[in-house]
């Protein structure tokens, strides 16, 4: 027998026991009803005294801690029957007759294990259930939105056709289409309630993807909550899944707490109320609740118009949310230029937070983490004394202004400030931070695509590493060799950092021009792909004439789109720069290349004011005395090599960049790599690149007195060469041609 038939039989058997379910279901026939028209929406008011236990249920933490959970098997009464349902996901649920029904055949579907009410991970099960009991709607009340058991994950269901909002949606009436693709559509109802979205799809996975995205746009209101306040109603018609998500501002209206009996209305809105059936459990509330007052209550508890409009904008033009680590300090000073909310309060103006016993001290209380959410699109915050260019030659502090939300977490006994922002809004700053916002349009478009591709590829990479549960290491260190690379996976509590380690990001501090906004709009959702996967689209300032391959800079993975190529219209005749003699000749010459330019107008497109402090980068030179070099290496590596006798090239990549270098000293000899570890060991900040040769002079008893490091390029050299791309843009190349020059064999695809 199908599940639907099984639970109907169970309902009949339990009613025959003449217990609480029998009494309260029989009482449904006596429920008083009153139709109400609210702005053309036909709502209905129910007076149901039996619901008083649910409406008045105390759900505070103290009460929950000391009561027996009535959804756990040990909390059941003897008369309650149970049907077990195993979801396709493998999760198990227990279906029982609801003892305090709203409609006939009202069931509760509780998770088999005691865990808090949280929709994350359970939404696909919710849709699968609607498919099996296709004559029912299944609904979810959030822990602060009507759930009388917020400590135990559960759904509820009753037969279709009872809810006015459900009927309106099924008829397709009063709905505005916000988003559509070939797999899913998203609407918003035009009547009754703000902050409401309807997801329609033939696929559970497609519906779940959009549901998760929409929920990610919601805000968690207080520090003790774990998901946005929401109610959810779902059903399935002929294999097509429909979900209504109601986002909430308040748990209960003010009138629920009113001390004046004449003004107190015992209504606690949940999924049913948000869908047009308002239930009260006292006769005075039934008599006193007018259509206008009900409309006011629904408006009071629903998401406000401003936040609803913000969500609509992001649904119409979807963008993933990123968490960007800005900087860490023991005390962080910041300023809200317009109101931000946290833990039920609003904050504006100057603020500060400090570490206190491993927690964040703010506004007289301590927290594990804090999320300040903006109250409008115009809201922004300023972080004071942000260090930019960490460990680079132009390192400095500046105040920076950011859009989006501000999250504070604890890391290594420091407070880390994190900007939570949409990826497309993030790119507005990245493109202006990585280069001048006045760069040519084709260069800006190319950079928009690779920056978007890179961050999405890194997020997927982190998910894959986590899912594999395999040990991941970016370092091999023993007595004879240190091989280390630096990459996105260095961060585990946010997606990317704001400095050159990931992508340079300085919020609104780097003013975006209209041209930058246009290229974001024109390339919205475009990424580079190869063989169906988003490309790990690396980029650097200047390749030095030949592109580097990925495996010589990071882990030993060969990407077919990051291969050796001349940065020139003349793509052949590339010397094998892994051979030492060829590399030396190449580095000591100045071959023709797109990035071999001194044109200040072109360079100003790529180099911001502090980058332009660097005058030589296609070919460059760094000189050290013996004392300077030996002290520098000891300071940067923590290893005392004694006097440095030699820097011996061991292995080079396709651009001539060293990925293994032997440091020979009077006290120790060791091989180091990869390219960034070499660069940071041989400079107070970072050498421009590891494509260099070493010349020694003034030997005294076999110990050189001077070292000359002569190098090529700026950065790791893999992927797009920013200066070369700027030259290509000036030569009239379109952005797609620029991209496919640097990412060989890749495709440009619109992902969203």
C-alpha positions in Angstrom: 0.0 0.0 0.0 1.2 3.5 -0.8 2.2 5.8 2.1 -0.9 7.9 1.6 -3.2 5.0 2.1 -1.2 3.8 5.1 -1.4 7.0 7.0 -5.2 7.3 6.3 -5.7 3.9 7.8 -3.6 4.9 10.8 -5.7 8.0 11.2 -8.9 5.9 11.2 -7.5 3.4 13.8 -6.4 6.2 16.1 -9.8 8.0 15.9 -11.4 4.7 16.9 -9.4 4.7 20.1 -11.5 7.7 21.2 -8.5 9.5 22.7 -7.4 13.1 22.4 -7.2 13.0 18.6 -10.8 11.8 18.5 -12.0 14.6 20.7 -10.1 17.4 19.0 -10.9 16.2 15.5 -14.6 15.9 16.4 -14.4 19.5 17.7 -13.4 20.7 14.2 -17.0 20.5 13.2 -17.7 23.2 15.9 -15.0 25.6 14.7 -16.5 29.1 14.1 -15.3 30.7 10.8 -15.4 34.2 9.5 -14.5 35.2 5.9 -12.3 38.4 5.6 -11.3 40.2 2.4 -7.9 41.8 2.7 -7.0 43.9 -0.3 -8.8 41.4 -2.6 -7.3 38.4 -0.8 -9.9 36.0 0.7 -8.7 35.1 4.2 -10.6 33.1 6.8 -10.7 33.5 10.6 -11.1 30.3 12.7 -12.0 30.1 16.4 -10.5 26.8 17.5 -10.3 26.5 21.3 -8.5 23.2 21.1 -5.5 25.0 19.6 -4.8 26.9 22.7 -2.1 24.5 23.9 -0.2 25.0 20.6 -0.8 28.8 20.4 0.2 29.4 24.0 3.1 26.9 24.0 6.3 28.2 25.8 9.3 27.6 23.5 12.0 29.4 25.4 15.2 27.6 26.0 14.6 27.1 29.8 11.2 25.5 29.2 12.5 23.2 26.4 15.4 22.1 28.6 13.1 20.8 31.4 10.2 19.3 29.4 9.8 15.9 27.9 10.0 16.2 24.1 6.5 15.1 22.8 7.9 14.2 19.4 10.4 11.7 20.7 9.1 8.1 21.1 9.4 8.2 24.9 7.2 11.3 25.0 4.2 9.7 23.2 1.0 8.9 24.8 -0.2 5.3 24.7 -2.9 6.1 22.1 -0.6 7.6 19.5 0.1 5.4 16.6 3.2 5.7 14.3 4.0 5.1 10.7 7.7 5.0 9.7 8.7 6.7 6.5 12.2 6.3 5.0 13.0 9.1 2.7 15.0 8.5 -0.5 17.9 10.3 1.1 18.1 7.5 3.7 16.7 9.7 6.5 13.9 8.3 8.7 10.8 10.1 9.8 7.9 9.1 12.1 4.4 10.1 11.0 1.6 10.5 13.6 -1.8 12.0 13.9 -1.6 15.6 15.2 -3.5 15.7 18.5 -4.4 19.4 18.0 -5.6 19.5 14.4 -6.3 22.5 12.3 -8.1 20.5 9.6 -9.3 16.9 9.3 -6.5 14.4 8.7 -3.8 16.6 10.1 -0.4 14.7 10.7 3.0 15.5 12.2 6.1 14.1 10.5 9.0 14.2 13.0 12.6 13.3 12.4 13.5 10.0 14.0 16.4 11.5 16.0 16.0 14.3 18.4 17.6 17.4 16.8 16.6 21.0 16.6 14.1 22.4 14.1 16.2 23.4 11.1 15.2 23.0 7.4 18.8 22.8 6.2 19.4 19.3 4.8 15.7 18.3 5.1 14.1 20.3 2.3 14.6 17.6 -0.4 12.9 15.1 2.0 10.0 17.6 2.3 9.5 17.5 -1.5 9.9 13.8 -1.7 7.2 13.4 1.0 4.8 15.6 -1.1 5.3 13.3 -4.0 4.4 10.2 -1.9 1.4 11.9 -0.2 0.3 13.9 -3.2 -3.2 14.7 -1.9 -1.6 16.7 1.0 0.3 19.9 1.5 3.4 19.6 3.8 4.5 22.6 5.8 7.3 23.6 8.1 7.2 26.2 10.9 10.6 27.7 11.7 11.8 27.6 15.4 10.7 31.2 15.9 7.7 31.1 13.5 5.1 28.9 15.2 6.9 25.7 15.9 5.6 24.4 19.2 8.6 21.9 19.2 11.5 24.0 18.1 13.8 21.5 19.7 12.8 18.6 17.4 12.9 18.7 13.6 9.4 18.1 12.1 7.0 18.8 9.3 3.2 18.8 9.3 0.6 18.0 6.7 -3.1 18.1 5.9 -5.2 17.6 2.7 -4.8 20.0 -0.2 -7.3 22.8 -0.9 -7.6 24.3 2.6 -5.3 27.3 2.3 -6.3 30.4 0.4 -2.7 31.1 -0.7 -2.3 27.6 -1.9 -5.5 27.9 -4.0 -4.3 31.2 -5.4 -0.9 29.9 -6.4 -2.3 26.7 -8.0 -4.6 28.9 -10.2 -1.6 31.1 -11.1 -3.4 34.2 -9.9 -1.8 37.4 -8.6 1.8 36.1 -9.1 4.7 38.1 -10.5 7.4 36.1 -12.2 10.8 37.0 -10.8 13.1 34.4 -12.4 12.9 31.5 -14.8 15.1 29.0 -16.5 14.4 25.7 -18.1 14.3 23.9 -14.7 12.7 26.2 -12.2 10.6 29.3 -11.9 10.3 31.7 -9.0 7.3 34.0 -8.4 6.2 36.4 -5.7 2.5 36.7 -4.7 1.1 40.2 -5.2 -1.5 40.0 -2.4 -1.6 39.6 1.4 2.0 39.2 2.5 5.5 40.6 1.9 8.7 38.6 1.8 7.0 35.6 0.1 8.4 33.6 -2.8 7.0 30.7 -4.8 9.4 28.0 -6.3 8.1 25.8 -9.0 10.1 22.9 -10.6 9.8 19.4 -12.0 13.0 18.5 -10.2 13.7 18.1 -6.5 17.4 19.0 -7.0 16.6 22.1 -9.1 14.0 23.2 -6.5 16.5 22.5 -3.7 19.2 24.5 -5.4 17.0 27.6 -5.7 15.5 27.1 -2.3 19.0 27.0 -0.7 19.9 30.2 -2.7 16.8 32.1 -1.6 17.3 31.0 2.1 20.9 32.3 1.8 19.5 35.7 1.1 17.5 35.7 4.3 18.9 37.2 7.5 19.4 35.5 10.8 17.8 38.0 13.2 19.5 37.3 16.6 22.7 35.7 17.8 20.9 32.7 19.3 19.0 31.8 16.1 20.4 29.5 13.5 18.3 30.1 10.3 16.2 33.0 8.9 12.7 33.2 10.3 10.4 31.5 7.8 7.4 29.3 7.2 7.3 26.9 4.3 4.4 25.2 2.5 5.0 22.6 -0.3 2.9 20.3 -2.4 3.2 18.2 -5.6 0.8 18.1 -8.6 1.6 15.5 -11.3 5.3 15.5 -10.6 5.6 19.3 -10.4 6.8 20.6 -7.0 5.6 23.9 -5.6 6.9 25.6 -2.5 5.8 28.8 -0.8 8.5 30.4 1.4 7.3 33.1 3.8 10.1 35.1 5.4 9.4 36.7 8.7 10.4 39.7 10.8 8.7 38.8 14.1 7.6 35.7 15.9 4.4 37.0 17.3 2.6 40.3 17.0 2.5 42.9 19.8 -1.2 42.3 20.4 -0.4 38.8 21.6 1.4 40.2 24.6 -1.0 43.1 25.3 -1.8 43.5 29.1 -5.2 44.9 28.2 -7.7 42.0 27.7 -9.7 44.1 25.3 -6.7 44.6 23.0 -5.1 41.2 23.4 -5.5 38.9 20.5 -4.4 35.2 20.9 -2.9 34.7 17.5 0.5 33.3 16.8 1.1 33.3 13.1 2.6 30.2 11.5 2.4 28.6 8.0 -1.4 28.4 8.1 -1.9 32.0 9.1 0.7 33.2 6.5 -1.4 31.2 4.0 -4.7 32.9 4.8 -6.3 30.8 7.6 -6.0 32.8 10.8 -6.6 30.7 13.9 -7.4 32.2 17.3 -8.1 30.2 20.5 -10.2 32.7 22.4 -13.8 33.9 21.7 -12.8 37.5 22.4 -10.0 37.4 19.9 -12.4 35.9 17.3 -14.9 38.7 17.9 -12.4 41.6 18.0 -10.1 40.6 15.1 -11.2 42.6 12.1 -9.9 42.3 8.5 -7.8 45.5 9.0 -6.3 44.2 12.3 -5.5 40.9 10.7 -3.8 42.6 7.8 -1.8 44.7 10.2 -0.7 41.6 12.2 0.4 39.8 9.0 2.3 42.9 7.9 3.9 43.2 11.4 5.3 39.7 11.4 6.2 39.5 7.7 9.5 40.6 6.2 9.4 44.4 5.8 9.1 45.9 2.3 12.7 47.1 2.1 14.2 43.7 2.9 11.7 42.0 0.6 12.7 44.2 -2.3 16.4 43.5 -1.7 15.7 39.8 -1.9 13.6 40.2 -5.0 16.5 42.0 -6.7 18.9 39.2 -5.9 16.4 36.6 -7.1 15.9 38.4 -10.4 19.6 38.6 -10.9 21.0 35.8 -8.8 24.4 35.9 -7.3 26.1 33.6 -4.8 27.0 35.1 -1.4 30.7 35.2 -0.5 32.4 35.6 2.9 35.5 37.7 2.4 38.0 37.8 5.3 39.3 41.4 5.5 41.7 41.5 8.4 42.3 40.3 12.0 43.1 42.3 15.2 42.6 42.0 18.9 40.4 45.1 18.7 38.5 46.2 15.7 37.1 49.7 15.3 34.4 50.3 12.7 31.6 52.6 11.7 28.1 52.0 10.3 27.2 54.8 7.9 23.5 53.7 8.1 21.7 51.4 10.5 22.8 47.8 10.8 20.9 45.2 12.9 22.2 42.5 15.3 20.5 40.5 18.0 17.3 42.5 17.8 19.1 45.9 18.1 20.0 48.6 15.6 23.5 50.2 15.4 24.8 53.2 13.6 27.9 55.3 13.9 31.2 54.4 15.6 31.6 51.0 17.2 34.3 48.7 18.5 34.7 45.1 19.4 37.6 43.4 21.3 38.7 39.9 22.3 37.8 38.9 25.8 38.6 35.4 27.1 38.4 33.9 23.6 35.1 35.6 22.7 34.0 38.9 21.1 33.1 41.6 23.6 30.6 44.1 22.1 28.1 46.5 23.6 28.4 45.1 27.1 28.1 41.4 26.2 30.2 38.6 24.8 29.5 36.4 21.7 31.1 33.6 19.8 30.4 35.4 16.6 28.5 38.4 15.4 26.6 39.2 12.2 25.6 42.8 11.5 23.0 42.9 8.7 22.3 46.0 6.7 18.9 47.6 6.8 19.0 49.0 3.3 20.8 48.8 -0.1 22.6 52.1 0.8 24.0 50.8 4.0 27.8 50.5 4.3 30.4 50.1 7.0 33.9 51.4 7.4 36.7 49.3 8.9 39.6 51.3 10.5 43.3 50.7 9.9 43.0 47.8 7.5 46.4 46.4 6.4 46.7 46.1 2.7 49.5 44.5 0.7 50.4 42.1 3.6 54.2 41.3 3.4 54.5 43.1 0.0 56.8 46.0 -0.6 53.9 48.5 -0.6 52.3 47.2 2.7 50.3 50.0 4.5 47.2 50.7 6.5 44.0 52.5 5.4 40.4 52.9 6.3 38.1 50.9 4.0 34.4 51.1 3.3 32.3 48.0 2.4 28.8 47.3 1.2 27.0 44.1 2.4 27.0 42.7 5.9 29.7 42.5 8.5 30.5 39.3 10.4 33.0 39.1 13.3 34.5 35.7 14.3 37.3 34.5 16.5 40.5 33.1 15.0 43.7 32.5 16.8 42.7 34.8 19.7 42.0 37.6 17.3 38.8 39.0 15.8 38.5 38.5 12.1 36.3 40.9 10.2 34.4 39.3 7.3 32.4 41.0 4.6 29.4 39.0 3.5 28.5 40.1 0.0 27.1 38.9 -3.3 29.7 37.8 -5.8 28.8 40.3 -8.5 28.9 43.1 -5.9 32.3 41.7 -4.8 33.6 41.8 -8.4 32.8 45.6 -8.6 35.5 46.1 -6.1 37.9 43.3 -7.1 38.2 44.7 -10.7 38.9 48.2 -9.4 41.3 46.9 -6.7 43.2 44.6 -9.0 43.6 47.3 -11.6 42.5 50.8 -12.4 38.8 51.2 -12.8 39.6 53.4 -15.9 41.1 50.4 -17.8 39.8 49.6 -21.3 36.4 47.9 -21.4 37.7 44.7 -23.0 40.3 44.3 -20.2 37.7 44.9 -17.6 35.3 42.4 -19.1 38.1 39.8 -19.3 38.9 40.4 -15.7 35.3 40.2 -14.6 35.1 36.7 -16.2 38.3 35.3 -14.7 37.7 36.8 -11.2 34.2 35.2 -11.2 35.6 31.9 -12.5 38.4 31.8 -10.0 36.3 32.4 -6.9 33.6 29.9 -7.9 36.3 27.3 -8.7 37.9 27.8 -5.3 34.6 27.4 -3.5 33.9 24.2 -5.3 37.5 23.0 -4.7 37.0 23.5 -0.9 33.7 21.6 -1.0 35.5 18.7 -2.8 38.3 18.7 -0.3 35.8 18.6 2.6 33.6 16.0 1.0 36.6 13.7 0.2 37.5 13.6 3.9 41.1 13.0 2.8 44.0 14.8 4.4 45.1 17.7 2.3 48.5 19.2 2.7 50.2 22.2 0.9 53.6 21.5 2.4 56.4 18.9 2.4 59.1 19.6 5.0 62.0 17.5 6.0 65.7 18.0 6.8 66.7 18.4 3.2 63.7 20.0 1.5 60.8 22.4 2.1 58.2 22.4 -0.7 55.3 24.7 0.1 52.6 26.5 -1.8 50.0 29.0 -0.8 46.5 28.9 -2.0 42.8 29.5 -1.2 42.5 26.4 1.1 44.6 28.3 3.7 41.2 29.8 4.7 38.7 27.5 6.4 36.3 30.0 8.1 35.6 32.2 5.0 35.7 31.8 1.3 38.5 34.2 0.3 40.7 36.8 1.9 40.9 40.4 0.7 44.6 40.6 -0.1 46.8 39.4 -3.0 46.9 35.9 -1.5 43.5 35.5 -3.0 42.2 38.5 -5.0 42.8 42.0 -4.0 39.5 43.4 -2.6 39.2 46.8 -0.9 35.4 47.3 -0.9 34.0 50.7 -1.9 37.4 52.3 -1.1 38.5 51.6 -4.7 35.8 53.7 -6.5 34.1 51.8 -9.3 33.3 53.7 -12.5 30.2 53.3 -14.6 32.4 51.3 -17.0 33.1 48.7 -14.3 29.4 48.4 -13.5 28.6 48.0 -17.2 31.1 45.1 -17.6 29.7 43.4 -14.5 26.2 43.6 -16.0 27.3 42.6 -19.5 29.2 39.5 -18.2 26.8 38.7 -15.3 27.2 35.0 -14.5 29.8 34.4 -17.3 32.6 32.0 -16.4 35.4 30.1 -18.2 34.9 26.4 -18.4 36.9 23.4 -19.7 35.4 20.0 -20.1 32.3 21.1 -18.3 34.1 22.4 -15.2 34.7 26.0 -14.1 38.3 26.9 -14.8 40.7 27.7 -12.0 41.4 31.0 -13.7 44.7 32.3 -12.2 46.2 35.7 -13.1 49.2 37.7 -12.3 50.7 41.1 -13.1 53.3 40.2 -15.7 54.2 36.7 -17.0 57.6 37.9 -18.3 56.9 36.7 -21.9 55.9 33.1 -21.4 53.0 31.6 -19.4 53.7 29.4 -16.4 51.9 26.1 -15.8 49.8 25.4 -12.7 51.7 22.5 -11.3 55.0 24.5 -10.9 53.2 27.0 -8.6 50.7 24.9 -6.6 49.9 21.2 -6.2 50.9 18.7 -8.9 47.8 19.1 -11.1 48.2 19.8 -14.8 45.3 21.9 -16.1 45.1 21.7 -19.9 44.0 25.3 -20.2 47.0 26.6 -18.2 49.8 25.7 -20.5 53.0 27.1 -22.0 52.5 29.9 -24.5 54.3 33.0 -25.7 52.6 36.2 -24.6 52.7 37.4 -28.1 51.0 37.3 -31.5 54.0 35.1 -32.5 53.1 32.0 -30.5 55.7 29.6 -31.7 59.5 29.4 -31.2 59.3 29.1 -27.4 62.6 28.0 -25.9 62.5 25.2 -23.3 62.9 27.3 -20.2 63.1 24.3 -17.9 66.6 24.0 -19.3 69.0 26.2 -17.3 71.0 27.6 -20.2 67.8 28.5 -22.1 66.3 30.1 -19.0 69.4 32.2 -18.4 69.5 33.5 -21.9 65.8 34.3 -21.8 65.8 36.1 -18.5 68.9 38.2 -19.4 67.3 39.3 -22.7 64.2 41.3 -23.3 62.1 39.4 -25.9 59.1 40.9 -27.6 55.8 40.2 -25.7 52.5 41.9 -25.1 53.6 42.5 -21.5 56.9 44.0 -22.6 55.8 47.6 -22.4 56.7 50.9 -20.7 53.6 52.8 -22.0 52.4 54.7 -19.0 48.9 55.0 -20.3 48.6 51.3 -20.6 50.3 50.5 -17.3 48.0 53.0 -15.5 45.1 50.7 -16.6 46.5 47.8 -14.6 48.5 49.4 -11.9 46.9 51.4 -9.0 48.8 54.2 -7.4 50.8 52.0 -5.1 51.6 49.5 -7.9 53.0 52.2 -10.0 55.7 52.7 -7.4 57.2 49.6 -9.1 59.0 50.9 -12.2 60.7 47.7 -13.5 58.9 44.4 -13.7 59.3 42.9 -17.2 63.0 42.6 -16.3 64.3 43.6 -12.9 67.3 43.3 -10.5 67.7 42.9 -6.8 71.2 43.3 -5.2 72.3 42.0 -1.7 75.5 42.0 0.3 76.5 38.8 1.9 75.3 40.1 5.3 72.0 41.4 4.0 71.2 38.1 2.2 72.2 35.8 5.1 70.3 37.8 7.7 67.3 38.1 5.4 67.1 34.3 4.7 67.5 33.5 8.4 64.7 36.0 9.3 62.3 34.9 6.6 62.9 31.2 6.9 63.8 30.8 10.5 66.8 28.7 9.5 70.4 29.7 10.1 72.2 28.8 7.0 75.3 30.7 8.1 77.0 32.6 5.3 75.3 32.0 1.9 77.7 30.3 -0.5 75.3 29.9 -3.4 71.7 29.9 -4.6 71.5 27.0 -7.0 68.6 26.5 -9.5 67.3 22.9 -9.2 64.0 22.9 -11.2 62.3 25.5 -13.4 58.8 25.7 -14.9 57.7 26.5 -18.4 58.2 30.3 -17.9 61.7 29.9 -16.4 60.3 30.3 -12.9 62.2 28.4 -10.3 60.1 26.0 -8.3 63.0 24.4 -6.6 66.0 26.4 -5.4 68.9 25.1 -3.3 70.3 27.4 -0.6 73.9 26.5 0.2 75.3 27.9 3.4 78.3 27.3 5.6 76.0 25.8 8.3 73.2 24.3 6.3 72.0 23.4 2.8 68.4 22.9 1.9 66.1 22.9 -1.2 63.1 25.2 -1.0 60.0 25.7 -3.2 57.5 26.3 -4.7 57.7 29.7 -6.4 56.1 31.9 -3.7 58.1 30.3 -0.9 61.3 31.1 -2.9 60.0 34.7 -3.4 59.2 35.3 0.2 62.4 33.8 1.5 64.6 36.1 -0.7 62.9 39.4 0.0 61.6 41.5 2.9 58.3 41.3 1.1 58.2 39.2 -2.0 60.5 39.1 -5.0 58.6 40.1 -8.1 58.9 36.5 -9.4 61.0 33.3 -9.1 62.1 33.6 -12.8 65.6 34.8 -12.0 69.3 34.0 -12.3 71.9 34.7 -9.7 75.3 36.3 -10.2 78.0 36.4 -7.5 81.1 38.5 -7.0 83.9 39.4 -4.7 84.6 35.9 -3.3 86.6 35.9 -0.1 87.8 32.4 0.8 85.0 31.0 -1.2 82.3 33.2 0.4 80.7 35.7 -2.1 80.4 39.2 -0.8 77.7 40.3 -3.2 74.7 38.6 -4.9 72.8 40.0 -7.9 69.3 38.5 -8.5 68.2 39.3 -12.1 64.6 38.4 -12.9 61.7 38.4 -15.3 58.0 39.1 -14.7 55.8 40.0 -11.7 53.8 37.3 -10.0 53.4 33.5 -10.6 52.9 33.9 -14.4 50.0 31.4 -14.7 46.9 32.3 -16.6 46.0 35.9 -17.6 48.9 38.3 -17.7 47.2 41.6 -16.6 49.7 43.9 -18.4 49.7 41.7 -21.5 45.9 41.7 -21.5 45.9 45.5 -21.2 48.1 45.8 -24.3 45.8 43.4 -26.2 42.8 45.5 -25.2 44.6 48.6 -26.6 45.4 46.7 -29.8 41.7 46.0 -30.4 41.3 42.5 -29.1 37.8 41.7 -27.8 37.6 40.2 -24.3 36.8 36.7 -25.5 39.9 36.6 -27.7 42.0 37.9 -24.7 40.6 35.2 -22.5 41.2 32.4 -25.0 44.8 33.6 -25.6 45.6 33.0 -21.9 43.3 30.0 -21.2 44.0 27.7 -24.1 41.0 25.6 -25.2 38.6 27.0 -22.6 35.0 28.2 -23.3 33.1 31.2 -22.0 29.7 30.1 -20.6 26.9 31.8 -18.8 26.3 29.9 -15.6 23.5 32.1 -14.2 
